[in-house]
């Protein structure tokens, strides 16, 4: 059987995800030919770790939904059998929150769908629950926070057609690129820009070039003038309150420390 979803199925999913109503869910279930990259079906609620794994995978591919109450048959077709009862939404969230980072928890939403009468006869008297994962491209990649049955702490999961698996190196790089593109003005980016501007100011305080040595006859002439001026002004002596570190040395030290700070921001220093 060809498992490639038709354009109609993708359109049905998009319509349901953007406007989750009983009618749009009915249209999606009527048009289905199997699981999609952004949509997963379960006959009943799996254990919390399995739910969390699927949510991580959906979040890392731009969002999607987990529809519970739909059975996957051996031939990969789906049967909307419905749930015996609707699960408490607080219990669902409390069960998965230990595995998920906080930004992902804020992107979750649960909807209940019951059909007392429907144009699609297979749904009459059925109940379904849908866990929506709204896209947060500025926060990817989402990483598993805790290990459990079928989920590994620190792993990054993605959805492929009908399956949730750990991301490859290339997929992780893509997620990082998406994050940079979605949030070029994060706090870290603003701080880095400010530090770079301050670094330019520090560089400007140290001359790029220094004068070459004064020729000997001219040096003697300058020293003679200095002695005359000192004799007329009563002479001078070192100021004990003057800093032991001169200005240029101080700026140079600040410059070096600023460079180390910038390197730590972009991950060059551990």
Backbone as CSV, one residue per row, in Angstrom:
resi,resn,N_x,N_y,N_z,CA_x,CA_y,CA_z,C_x,C_y,C_z
1,UNK,0.839,-1.202,0.000,0.000,0.000,0.000,0.870,1.247,0.000
2,UNK,0.511,2.227,-0.786,1.256,3.477,-0.845,0.934,4.320,0.374
3,UNK,1.920,4.562,1.208,1.685,5.274,2.466,1.890,6.770,2.333
4,UNK,2.268,7.242,1.136,2.510,8.666,0.973,1.203,9.432,1.082
5,UNK,1.067,10.357,2.039,-0.186,11.071,2.216,-0.501,11.934,0.995
6,UNK,-1.758,12.018,0.671,-2.169,12.841,-0.458,-2.197,14.297,-0.061
7,UNK,-2.281,15.153,-1.059,-2.362,16.586,-0.800,-3.599,16.912,0.017
8,UNK,-4.701,16.178,-0.244,-5.941,16.408,0.478,-5.765,16.152,1.971
9,UNK,-5.024,15.091,2.325,-4.792,14.772,3.723,-3.998,15.882,4.396
10,UNK,-2.944,16.370,3.739,-2.155,17.457,4.301,-3.013,18.700,4.496
11,UNK,-3.879,18.980,3.541,-4.762,20.132,3.665,-5.728,19.956,4.826
12,UNK,-6.232,18.730,5.015,-7.145,18.455,6.119,-6.448,18.644,7.457
13,UNK,-5.196,18.165,7.541,-4.452,18.340,8.788,-4.207,19.813,9.061
14,UNK,-3.778,20.574,8.041,-3.505,21.998,8.218,-4.751,22.734,8.687
15,UNK,-5.881,22.418,8.084,-7.129,23.061,8.472,-7.491,22.733,9.915
16,UNK,-7.309,21.469,10.314,-7.624,21.083,11.683,-6.676,21.735,12.673
17,UNK,-5.394,21.766,12.358,-4.399,22.321,13.282,-4.612,23.821,13.468
18,UNK,-4.959,24.508,12.393,-5.171,25.953,12.476,-6.532,26.305,13.052
19,UNK,-7.515,25.434,12.845,-8.856,25.673,13.368,-9.425,24.358,13.902
20,UNK,-9.026,23.979,15.126,-9.407,22.659,15.670,-10.873,22.609,16.125
21,UNK,-11.734,22.208,15.234,-13.148,22.053,15.545,-13.557,20.603,15.343
22,UNK,-14.746,20.259,15.791,-15.259,18.905,15.581,-15.361,18.604,14.092
23,UNK,-15.738,19.624,13.319,-15.898,19.437,11.879,-14.550,19.198,11.191
24,UNK,-13.515,19.975,11.588,-12.218,19.807,10.935,-11.548,18.501,11.346
25,UNK,-11.780,18.038,12.591,-11.255,16.730,12.988,-11.973,15.626,12.225
26,UNK,-13.281,15.760,12.064,-14.040,14.772,11.297,-13.490,14.660,9.880
27,UNK,-13.183,15.807,9.254,-12.653,15.798,7.891,-11.287,15.121,7.841
28,UNK,-10.448,15.376,8.851,-9.118,14.759,8.881,-9.221,13.247,9.017
29,UNK,-10.059,12.768,9.931,-10.202,11.324,10.143,-10.836,10.644,8.929
30,UNK,-11.668,11.353,8.236,-12.321,10.778,7.053,-11.347,10.659,5.890
31,UNK,-10.374,11.603,5.796,-9.446,11.630,4.673,-8.166,10.840,4.915
32,UNK,-7.941,10.382,6.143,-6.630,9.848,6.519,-6.233,8.617,5.697
33,UNK,-4.891,8.452,5.538,-4.335,7.220,4.956,-3.188,6.702,5.824
34,UNK,-3.021,7.253,7.000,-1.922,6.842,7.867,-1.348,8.038,8.597
35,UNK,-0.357,7.776,9.440,0.248,8.837,10.227,1.070,9.775,9.351
36,UNK,1.114,11.044,9.768,1.866,12.064,9.057,3.067,12.497,9.891
37,UNK,3.912,13.294,9.298,5.087,13.786,10.014,4.679,14.657,11.208
38,UNK,3.644,15.451,11.030,3.219,16.372,12.080,1.973,15.906,12.825
39,UNK,1.595,14.662,12.611,0.380,14.169,13.248,0.546,12.695,13.592
40,UNK,0.348,12.374,14.864,0.491,10.992,15.327,-0.836,10.538,15.929
41,UNK,-1.181,9.274,15.720,-2.436,8.705,16.220,-2.142,7.592,17.229
42,UNK,-2.920,7.555,18.307,-2.791,6.505,19.308,-4.184,5.995,19.675
43,UNK,-4.277,4.663,19.871,-5.556,4.058,20.239,-5.975,4.469,21.640
44,UNK,-5.010,4.523,22.567,-5.261,4.950,23.945,-4.056,5.751,24.407
45,UNK,-4.185,6.398,25.545,-3.074,7.194,26.046,-1.906,6.278,26.418
46,UNK,-0.716,6.474,25.808,0.461,5.685,26.193,0.966,6.148,27.561
47,UNK,1.989,5.484,28.073,2.590,5.947,29.316,3.240,7.307,29.090
48,UNK,3.446,8.020,30.168,3.857,9.421,30.083,5.165,9.613,29.307
49,UNK,6.129,8.716,29.507,7.415,8.872,28.824,7.246,8.767,27.315
50,UNK,6.365,7.884,26.857,6.126,7.739,25.422,5.443,8.967,24.851
51,UNK,4.496,9.523,25.594,3.832,10.750,25.157,4.855,11.880,25.042
52,UNK,5.707,12.000,26.058,6.712,13.066,26.063,7.648,12.939,24.860
53,UNK,8.036,11.735,24.524,8.926,11.512,23.379,8.275,12.004,22.093
54,UNK,6.995,11.683,21.903,6.293,12.125,20.701,6.154,13.647,20.675
55,UNK,5.920,14.246,21.842,5.787,15.703,21.901,7.102,16.387,21.539
56,UNK,8.208,15.838,22.008,9.518,16.384,21.652,9.739,16.288,20.148
57,UNK,9.387,15.146,19.574,9.560,14.974,18.137,8.726,15.944,17.340
58,UNK,7.471,16.142,17.747,6.594,17.079,17.047,7.106,18.515,17.186
59,UNK,7.537,18.871,18.389,8.020,20.238,18.626,9.242,20.553,17.781
60,UNK,10.085,19.557,17.545,11.315,19.783,16.782,11.108,19.763,15.270
61,UNK,9.879,19.521,14.824,9.597,19.617,13.382,8.568,20.693,13.110
62,UNK,8.450,21.651,14.035,7.583,22.790,13.790,6.218,22.709,14.411
63,UNK,5.957,21.661,15.204,4.666,21.531,15.851,3.805,20.468,15.197
64,UNK,2.683,20.172,15.821,1.780,19.156,15.301,0.825,18.720,16.384
65,UNK,0.301,17.509,16.279,-0.653,17.062,17.289,-0.632,15.548,17.438
66,UNK,-1.002,15.116,18.631,-1.151,13.703,18.963,-2.643,13.457,19.179
67,UNK,-3.247,12.652,18.304,-4.681,12.375,18.374,-4.884,11.010,19.024
68,UNK,-5.578,10.991,20.162,-5.748,9.766,20.934,-7.200,9.276,20.810
69,UNK,-7.331,7.987,20.493,-8.640,7.393,20.278,-8.762,6.813,18.881
70,UNK,-7.611,6.768,18.182,-7.587,6.275,16.797,-6.625,5.092,16.725
71,UNK,-7.119,3.951,16.300,-6.326,2.726,16.242,-5.654,2.580,14.876
72,UNK,-4.359,2.191,14.917,-3.633,1.896,13.680,-3.739,0.399,13.396
73,UNK,-4.273,0.036,12.244,-4.447,-1.364,11.868,-3.156,-1.937,11.283
74,UNK,-3.121,-3.251,11.108,-1.925,-3.907,10.581,-1.567,-3.418,9.180
75,UNK,-2.558,-3.041,8.397,-2.278,-2.553,7.045,-1.988,-1.051,7.026
76,UNK,-1.768,-0.466,8.228,-1.420,0.933,8.415,-2.600,1.883,8.199
77,UNK,-3.793,1.346,7.987,-4.967,2.205,7.961,-5.369,2.520,9.394
78,UNK,-6.233,3.492,9.582,-6.605,3.941,10.916,-8.097,3.769,11.144
79,UNK,-8.454,3.365,12.368,-9.854,3.204,12.746,-10.172,4.139,13.912
80,UNK,-11.111,5.066,13.735,-11.469,6.007,14.812,-12.370,5.343,15.846
81,UNK,-11.809,4.509,16.711,-12.595,3.742,17.689,-13.044,4.582,18.872
82,UNK,-12.327,5.671,19.152,-12.691,6.537,20.264,-12.180,6.042,21.601
83,UNK,-12.313,6.885,22.622,-11.884,6.569,23.984,-13.090,6.217,24.842
84,UNK,-12.888,5.335,25.820,-13.963,5.007,26.750,-14.314,6.218,27.613
85,UNK,-13.288,6.998,27.988,-13.508,8.205,28.784,-12.382,9.189,28.494
86,UNK,-12.643,10.451,28.749,-11.647,11.494,28.526,-10.753,11.619,29.758
87,UNK,-9.479,11.686,29.517,-8.518,11.770,30.620,-8.414,13.203,31.119
88,UNK,-8.187,13.370,32.423,-8.051,14.701,32.997,-6.822,15.402,32.411
89,UNK,-7.035,16.626,31.940,-5.945,17.347,31.268,-4.779,17.630,32.213
90,UNK,-5.084,17.933,33.463,-4.016,18.207,34.436,-3.156,16.968,34.653
91,UNK,-3.768,15.790,34.654,-3.007,14.556,34.835,-2.065,14.324,33.656
92,UNK,-2.511,14.672,32.467,-1.669,14.499,31.278,-0.447,15.399,31.370
93,UNK,-0.670,16.671,31.671,0.439,17.626,31.746,1.388,17.265,32.882
94,UNK,0.853,16.923,34.030,1.705,16.551,35.168,2.531,15.306,34.867
95,UNK,1.985,14.431,34.040,2.704,13.204,33.714,3.871,13.406,32.772
96,UNK,3.773,14.395,31.890,4.839,14.586,30.895,5.822,15.695,31.269
97,UNK,5.473,16.532,32.227,6.279,17.733,32.459,7.690,17.435,32.961
98,UNK,7.891,16.291,33.617,9.234,15.958,34.092,10.201,15.674,32.941
99,UNK,9.659,15.306,31.787,10.499,14.945,30.648,10.741,16.113,29.697
100,UNK,9.986,17.198,29.853,9.989,18.262,28.857,10.569,19.561,29.397
101,UNK,11.257,20.331,28.557,11.736,21.654,28.975,10.572,22.624,29.107
102,UNK,10.736,23.636,29.917,9.663,24.579,30.213,9.081,25.255,28.966
103,UNK,9.909,25.696,28.000,9.316,26.342,26.812,8.373,25.436,26.036
104,UNK,8.606,24.134,26.081,7.723,23.202,25.380,6.416,23.030,26.145
105,UNK,6.482,22.991,27.460,5.255,22.880,28.254,4.316,24.044,27.959
106,UNK,4.896,25.222,27.759,4.083,26.407,27.468,3.460,26.355,26.078
107,UNK,3.946,25.441,25.233,3.439,25.347,23.863,2.395,24.249,23.696
108,UNK,1.980,23.620,24.808,1.032,22.510,24.735,-0.401,22.970,24.973
109,UNK,-1.317,22.292,24.323,-2.746,22.562,24.507,-3.507,21.258,24.260
110,UNK,-4.501,20.981,25.086,-5.271,19.734,24.972,-6.720,20.062,24.632
111,UNK,-7.250,19.358,23.642,-8.635,19.549,23.254,-9.434,18.259,23.359
112,UNK,-10.705,18.374,23.797,-11.613,17.235,23.886,-12.637,17.327,22.754
113,UNK,-12.892,16.195,22.094,-13.829,16.171,20.974,-14.787,14.999,21.143
114,UNK,-16.070,15.293,21.274,-17.094,14.261,21.428,-18.114,14.400,20.304
115,UNK,-18.608,13.246,19.790,-19.545,13.247,18.675,-20.829,12.509,19.067
116,UNK,-21.873,13.275,19.290,-23.182,12.674,19.548,-23.885,12.361,18.235
117,UNK,-23.604,13.183,17.251,-24.151,12.939,15.914,-23.150,13.515,14.929
118,UNK,-22.960,12.850,13.829,-21.981,13.321,12.856,-22.338,12.826,11.471
119,UNK,-21.932,13.622,10.484,-22.144,13.218,9.091,-21.367,11.947,8.798
120,UNK,-20.179,11.824,9.421,-19.348,10.633,9.266,-19.799,9.632,10.319
121,UNK,-20.559,8.621,9.922,-21.230,7.710,10.864,-20.269,7.015,11.809
122,UNK,-19.036,6.789,11.374,-18.065,6.071,12.210,-17.715,6.827,13.473
123,UNK,-18.038,8.121,13.559,-17.679,8.918,14.724,-18.813,9.071,15.724
124,UNK,-19.992,8.652,15.377,-21.143,8.850,16.269,-20.907,8.138,17.596
125,UNK,-21.066,8.890,18.684,-20.903,8.337,20.019,-19.459,8.182,20.456
126,UNK,-18.509,8.688,19.672,-17.076,8.510,19.978,-16.507,9.759,20.679
127,UNK,-15.452,9.536,21.466,-14.732,10.613,22.148,-13.253,10.535,21.782
128,UNK,-12.647,11.692,21.563,-11.226,11.766,21.216,-10.590,12.903,22.004
129,UNK,-9.310,12.757,22.251,-8.532,13.850,22.832,-7.339,14.128,21.931
130,UNK,-7.018,15.410,21.826,-5.915,15.828,20.950,-4.964,16.709,21.744
131,UNK,-3.691,16.347,21.720,-2.662,17.139,22.382,-1.921,17.917,21.299
132,UNK,-2.122,19.226,21.296,-1.511,20.095,20.292,-0.143,20.577,20.770
133,UNK,0.800,20.620,19.849,2.129,21.174,20.108,2.310,22.352,19.159
134,UNK,2.284,23.547,19.686,2.439,24.730,18.852,3.919,24.985,18.575
135,UNK,4.221,25.415,17.380,5.607,25.619,16.968,6.294,26.717,17.757
136,UNK,7.518,26.460,18.172,8.355,27.456,18.858,9.745,27.418,18.241
137,UNK,9.895,27.893,16.993,11.195,27.787,16.317,12.323,28.522,17.026
138,UNK,11.981,29.540,17.814,13.026,30.281,18.521,13.595,29.501,19.699
139,UNK,12.971,28.355,20.046,13.412,27.584,21.214,13.973,26.212,20.862
140,UNK,13.949,25.820,19.594,14.491,24.514,19.208,16.016,24.544,19.298
141,UNK,16.644,23.390,19.492,16.058,22.056,19.647,15.583,21.806,21.073
142,UNK,14.443,21.124,21.186,13.936,20.731,22.491,14.604,19.409,22.885
143,UNK,15.090,19.345,24.101,15.884,18.203,24.574,15.160,17.503,25.715
144,UNK,15.163,16.184,25.694,14.548,15.404,26.770,15.252,15.707,28.089
145,UNK,14.472,16.019,29.121,15.033,16.423,30.407,15.270,15.263,31.358
146,UNK,14.682,14.119,31.046,14.763,12.999,31.985,14.631,11.691,31.216
147,UNK,15.264,10.644,31.716,15.168,9.333,31.076,13.919,8.609,31.562
148,UNK,13.403,7.729,30.720,12.240,6.930,31.058,12.128,5.788,30.075
149,UNK,11.039,5.086,30.096,10.836,3.973,29.178,10.766,4.486,27.742
150,UNK,11.777,4.146,26.949,11.798,4.550,25.557,12.286,5.947,25.295
151,UNK,12.732,6.664,26.328,13.222,8.028,26.146,14.536,8.187,26.898
152,UNK,15.479,8.888,26.273,16.818,9.039,26.845,17.059,10.486,27.238
153,UNK,17.530,10.713,28.448,17.829,12.070,28.909,18.894,12.698,28.015
154,UNK,18.655,13.940,27.611,19.607,14.650,26.776,19.442,14.396,25.293
155,UNK,18.499,13.527,24.922,18.311,13.207,23.500,17.424,14.253,22.822
156,UNK,17.650,14.420,21.523,16.844,15.310,20.692,16.067,14.430,19.717
157,UNK,14.737,14.492,19.788,13.891,13.649,18.949,13.224,14.472,17.851
158,UNK,13.017,13.825,16.710,12.298,14.445,15.596,11.273,13.459,15.058
159,UNK,10.280,13.995,14.393,9.272,13.167,13.750,9.636,12.959,12.295
160,UNK,9.535,11.699,11.882,9.581,11.386,10.463,8.216,10.815,10.117
161,UNK,7.986,10.412,8.893,6.669,9.920,8.509,6.280,8.703,9.355
162,UNK,5.388,8.920,10.335,4.867,7.823,11.122,5.757,7.313,12.224
163,UNK,6.860,7.989,12.545,7.769,7.476,13.566,8.510,8.633,14.224
164,UNK,8.832,8.461,15.511,9.616,9.442,16.263,10.956,8.818,16.608
165,UNK,12.048,9.474,16.190,13.391,8.926,16.403,14.351,10.031,16.816
166,UNK,15.530,9.618,17.305,16.555,10.600,17.654,17.060,11.290,16.401
167,UNK,17.344,12.568,16.533,17.792,13.365,15.400,19.208,12.993,14.996
168,UNK,19.491,13.085,13.710,20.846,12.898,13.215,21.630,14.196,13.400
169,UNK,22.910,14.128,13.173,23.756,15.326,13.279,23.248,16.416,12.341
170,UNK,22.912,16.043,11.109,22.437,17.023,10.134,21.129,17.651,10.585
171,UNK,20.248,16.866,11.190,18.968,17.405,11.651,19.163,18.370,12.814
172,UNK,20.108,18.070,13.700,20.394,18.987,14.805,20.936,20.309,14.266
173,UNK,21.825,20.237,13.280,22.352,21.457,12.678,21.244,22.277,12.043
174,UNK,20.290,21.601,11.414,19.162,22.308,10.797,18.329,23.015,11.867
175,UNK,18.119,22.357,12.993,17.356,22.960,14.075,18.052,24.200,14.628
176,UNK,19.364,24.128,14.757,20.113,25.287,15.244,20.026,26.442,14.256
177,UNK,20.078,26.130,12.973,19.947,27.170,11.949,18.564,27.807,12.014
178,UNK,17.530,26.994,12.201,16.170,27.512,12.318,16.041,28.430,13.528
179,UNK,16.685,28.054,14.624,16.598,28.883,15.829,17.243,30.242,15.600
180,UNK,18.418,30.260,14.978,19.084,31.522,14.715,18.262,32.399,13.787
181,UNK,17.635,31.782,12.786,16.826,32.538,11.838,15.561,33.087,12.486
182,UNK,15.016,32.342,13.446,13.755,32.746,14.078,13.951,33.760,15.191
183,UNK,15.123,33.795,15.793,15.330,34.690,16.937,16.686,35.383,16.858
184,UNK,16.886,36.233,15.837,18.181,36.925,15.726,18.403,37.949,16.824
185,UNK,17.347,38.320,17.561,17.484,39.334,18.600,17.212,38.760,19.979
186,UNK,17.727,37.562,20.237,17.616,36.999,21.573,18.473,37.815,22.536
187,UNK,18.264,37.602,23.829,19.062,38.325,24.829,20.541,38.071,24.617
188,UNK,20.904,36.801,24.311,22.308,36.476,24.091,22.866,37.241,22.901
189,UNK,22.064,37.349,21.820,22.529,38.060,20.627,22.704,39.547,20.914
190,UNK,21.754,40.127,21.662,21.872,41.553,21.997,23.092,41.790,22.872
191,UNK,23.311,40.923,23.860,24.475,41.085,24.724,25.765,40.989,23.933
192,UNK,25.820,40.041,22.997,27.020,39.891,22.188,27.276,41.142,21.374
193,UNK,26.227,41.707,20.788,26.393,42.925,19.986,26.906,44.074,20.845
194,UNK,26.367,44.204,22.051,26.812,45.265,22.952,28.274,45.080,23.342
195,UNK,28.670,43.853,23.630,30.065,43.587,23.999,31.008,43.914,22.842
196,UNK,30.583,43.593,21.624,31.424,43.896,20.461,31.591,45.403,20.275
197,UNK,30.522,46.152,20.501,30.613,47.609,20.388,31.564,48.173,21.444
198,UNK,31.491,47.619,22.650,32.392,48.073,23.714,33.841,47.707,23.393
199,UNK,34.027,46.574,22.754,35.374,46.163,22.376,35.973,47.151,21.375
200,UNK,35.139,47.634,20.453,35.626,48.634,19.483,36.107,49.890,20.201
201,UNK,35.375,50.313,21.233,35.776,51.502,21.996,37.128,51.275,22.658
202,UNK,37.327,50.090,23.225,38.600,49.795,23.882,39.749,49.791,22.883
203,UNK,39.520,49.204,21.716,40.559,49.195,20.691,40.940,50.618,20.281
204,UNK,39.960,51.513,20.234,40.221,52.882,19.808,41.083,53.643,20.805
205,UNK,41.130,53.167,22.047,41.918,53.848,23.078,43.402,53.500,23.009
206,UNK,43.765,52.502,22.238,45.179,52.128,22.102,45.624,52.448,20.677
207,UNK,46.627,53.308,20.508,47.054,53.680,19.149,47.583,52.467,18.389
208,UNK,47.196,52.374,17.120,47.658,51.268,16.298,49.161,51.369,16.037
209,UNK,49.669,52.591,15.875,51.096,52.818,15.595,51.691,53.719,16.660
210,UNK,52.986,53.585,16.902,53.695,54.469,17.829,54.813,55.148,17.060
211,UNK,55.192,56.335,17.551,56.230,57.100,16.873,57.578,56.404,17.003
212,UNK,58.352,56.566,15.956,59.701,55.984,15.994,60.571,56.779,16.950
213,UNK,61.738,56.235,17.331,62.642,56.869,18.295,63.096,58.228,17.792
214,UNK,63.173,59.189,18.716,63.621,60.543,18.372,65.126,60.542,18.103
215,UNK,65.577,61.171,17.053,67.018,61.242,16.778,67.769,61.840,17.970
216,UNK,68.981,61.383,18.186,69.766,61.758,19.365,69.932,63.263,19.529
217,UNK,70.328,64.034,18.512,70.485,65.484,18.716,69.187,66.149,19.129
218,UNK,68.065,65.735,18.504,66.786,66.325,18.849,66.374,65.922,20.257
219,UNK,66.715,64.685,20.670,66.397,64.223,22.016,67.113,65.077,23.051
220,UNK,68.386,65.374,22.817,69.139,66.215,23.759,68.528,67.606,23.834
221,UNK,68.079,68.111,22.664,67.476,69.443,22.625,66.183,69.462,23.445
222,UNK,65.385,68.426,23.304,64.134,68.353,24.071,64.408,68.238,25.569
223,UNK,65.432,67.455,25.917,65.775,67.316,27.333,66.258,68.642,27.916
224,UNK,66.979,69.402,27.147,67.441,70.721,27.614,66.263,71.643,27.861
225,UNK,65.300,71.619,26.960,64.110,72.468,27.129,63.335,72.049,28.366
226,UNK,63.226,70.723,28.580,62.499,70.220,29.745,63.165,70.660,31.030
227,UNK,64.530,70.635,31.077,65.230,71.075,32.283,64.994,72.544,32.551
228,UNK,64.988,73.357,31.490,64.744,74.790,31.664,63.352,75.043,32.212
229,UNK,62.354,74.354,31.628,60.975,74.534,32.092,60.827,74.081,33.536
230,UNK,61.486,72.977,33.900,61.386,72.458,35.253,62.018,73.414,36.251
231,UNK,63.125,74.051,35.852,63.804,74.984,36.753,62.969,76.235,36.969
232,UNK,62.256,76.661,35.918,61.415,77.857,36.046,60.142,77.572,36.844
233,UNK,59.647,76.333,36.800,58.393,76.008,37.488,58.619,75.432,38.874
234,UNK,59.825,75.333,39.283,60.099,74.828,40.615,60.302,73.323,40.660
235,UNK,60.322,72.623,39.483,60.569,71.192,39.426,59.304,70.385,39.715
236,UNK,59.378,69.046,39.657,58.243,68.162,39.910,58.748,66.871,40.532
237,UNK,57.829,66.136,41.136,58.158,64.849,41.732,56.998,63.887,41.477
238,UNK,57.259,62.575,41.521,56.201,61.594,41.259,55.033,61.744,42.238
239,UNK,53.822,61.587,41.718,52.611,61.670,42.531,52.350,60.291,43.143
240,UNK,52.369,60.167,44.465,52.176,58.846,45.090,50.772,58.276,44.862
241,UNK,49.806,59.150,44.517,48.438,58.676,44.296,48.183,58.251,42.852
242,UNK,49.172,58.440,42.012,48.960,58.054,40.615,48.969,56.516,40.502
243,UNK,48.009,55.916,39.762,47.930,54.441,39.691,49.230,53.826,39.180
244,UNK,49.566,52.688,39.768,50.783,51.998,39.327,50.606,51.440,37.920
245,UNK,49.352,51.123,37.551,49.066,50.631,36.207,48.684,51.811,35.321
246,UNK,49.477,52.084,34.304,49.175,53.235,33.452,47.914,52.983,32.623
247,UNK,47.421,54.036,32.009,46.132,53.990,31.301,46.132,52.969,30.172
248,UNK,47.164,52.972,29.363,47.201,52.059,28.221,47.228,50.604,28.685
249,UNK,47.989,50.328,29.738,48.049,48.960,30.260,46.690,48.528,30.796
250,UNK,46.006,49.474,31.464,44.678,49.162,32.001,43.697,48.860,30.869
251,UNK,43.700,49.682,29.820,42.797,49.453,28.698,43.114,48.135,28.016
252,UNK,44.402,47.827,27.897,44.795,46.567,27.272,44.281,45.372,28.077
253,UNK,44.351,45.482,29.402,43.853,44.392,30.235,42.336,44.242,30.081
254,UNK,41.607,45.353,30.071,40.163,45.298,29.849,39.834,44.684,28.492
255,UNK,40.623,45.051,27.492,40.399,44.538,26.146,40.540,43.023,26.112
256,UNK,41.584,42.513,26.760,41.798,41.063,26.781,40.660,40.345,27.512
257,UNK,40.201,40.921,28.638,39.113,40.306,29.380,37.804,40.348,28.588
258,UNK,37.583,41.448,27.868,36.381,41.563,27.047,36.390,40.521,25.936
259,UNK,37.525,40.268,25.343,37.635,39.258,24.288,37.319,37.866,24.835
260,UNK,37.794,37.584,26.047,37.502,36.284,26.660,36.008,36.136,26.938
261,UNK,35.374,37.227,27.366,33.929,37.193,27.632,33.147,36.909,26.363
262,UNK,33.537,37.555,25.266,32.864,37.347,23.984,33.057,35.912,23.518
263,UNK,34.251,35.367,23.679,34.513,33.980,23.280,33.658,33.009,24.085
264,UNK,33.432,33.322,25.370,32.588,32.447,26.182,31.132,32.517,25.738
265,UNK,30.667,33.676,25.280,29.291,33.824,24.822,29.005,32.988,23.579
266,UNK,29.998,32.874,22.719,29.761,32.122,21.486,30.285,30.691,21.592
267,UNK,30.643,30.287,22.810,30.962,28.893,23.037,32.398,28.487,22.748
268,UNK,33.308,29.443,22.587,34.701,29.094,22.308,35.452,28.742,23.586
269,UNK,34.950,29.214,24.727,35.564,28.905,26.009,34.616,28.055,26.822
270,UNK,35.108,27.070,27.495,34.293,26.202,28.330,34.515,26.529,29.801
